[in-house]
Amino acid sequence: MAPPIASSTVMKTMLVFTLMMVFLPIFSYFFSKSVIFEGFFGMVHQSSYFYAAVVAIAVVHIILGMFIYVAWNEDPRPYPQFKID
């Protein structure tokens, strides 16, 4: 009998990282563009677009790295031991 394909913890992990991949880069782009680069540093619109995109790309790479780390360190699924006579 084959082990189950996906458990609830794997699905929860995938859901969390999927939501992070959707919302965090978008939030970081607009937040860094308006608050950090235009508000705090006083940059013009053309420069703030570029730097905000760099921040969003960095956030995507951080999330991907976190996903790889979590997936790599996940406990291996124990397979049933079959009795051999």
C-alpha positions as CSV (number, residue, x, y, z in Angstrom):
1,M,0.0,0.0,0.0
2,A,1.4,3.4,-1.0
3,P,1.7,6.2,1.5
4,P,-0.7,9.1,1.2
5,I,0.3,11.7,-1.3
6,A,-0.2,14.8,0.8
7,S,-0.8,15.4,4.5
8,S,-2.5,18.4,6.1
9,T,0.8,19.9,7.3
10,V,2.2,19.9,3.8
11,M,-0.9,21.5,2.4
12,K,-0.8,24.1,5.2
13,T,2.8,24.9,4.4
14,M,2.0,25.2,0.7
15,L,-0.9,27.5,1.4
16,V,1.1,29.8,3.7
17,F,3.9,30.1,1.2
18,T,1.5,30.6,-1.7
19,L,-0.2,33.5,0.1
20,M,3.2,35.0,1.0
21,M,4.2,34.8,-2.7
22,V,1.1,36.6,-3.7
23,F,0.8,39.3,-1.1
24,L,4.2,40.1,0.3
25,P,5.9,41.2,-3.0
26,I,3.0,43.4,-3.9
27,F,2.8,45.0,-0.5
28,S,6.6,45.5,-0.3
29,Y,6.6,47.1,-3.8
30,F,3.9,49.7,-3.0
31,F,5.1,50.3,0.6
32,S,8.7,50.8,-0.3
33,K,7.8,53.0,-3.3
34,S,5.5,55.4,-1.5
35,V,6.8,55.3,2.1
36,I,10.5,54.6,1.9
37,F,11.7,55.9,-1.4
38,E,9.3,58.8,-2.2
39,G,8.4,59.7,1.4
40,F,11.6,59.1,3.4
41,F,14.3,59.6,0.7
42,G,12.3,62.1,-1.4
43,M,13.1,60.3,-4.8
44,V,11.3,61.1,-8.0
45,H,8.7,58.7,-9.4
46,Q,11.0,57.2,-12.1
47,S,13.7,56.2,-9.6
48,S,11.3,55.0,-7.0
49,Y,9.7,52.5,-9.5
50,F,13.0,50.9,-10.1
51,Y,14.1,50.6,-6.5
52,A,10.7,49.4,-5.4
53,A,10.8,46.6,-8.0
54,V,14.3,45.6,-6.7
55,V,12.8,45.3,-3.2
56,A,9.9,43.2,-4.5
57,I,12.3,40.9,-6.3
58,A,14.4,40.5,-3.2
59,V,11.3,39.6,-1.2
60,V,10.4,36.9,-3.7
61,H,13.9,35.4,-3.5
62,I,13.7,35.5,0.3
63,I,10.3,33.7,0.3
64,L,11.7,31.1,-2.2
65,G,14.7,30.5,0.0
66,M,12.5,30.1,3.1
67,F,10.3,27.6,1.2
68,I,13.4,25.6,0.1
69,Y,14.7,25.6,3.7
70,V,11.4,24.4,5.1
71,A,10.9,21.8,2.5
72,W,14.5,20.5,3.0
73,N,14.2,20.3,6.7
74,E,10.8,18.7,6.7
75,D,10.6,15.4,8.6
76,P,10.8,12.4,6.3
77,R,7.6,10.4,6.1
78,P,8.1,7.0,7.8
79,Y,7.4,4.1,5.5
80,P,5.8,1.0,6.9
81,Q,8.1,-1.9,7.6
82,F,7.1,-5.1,5.9
83,K,7.7,-8.4,7.6
84,I,9.9,-10.7,5.7
85,D,9.7,-14.4,6.6
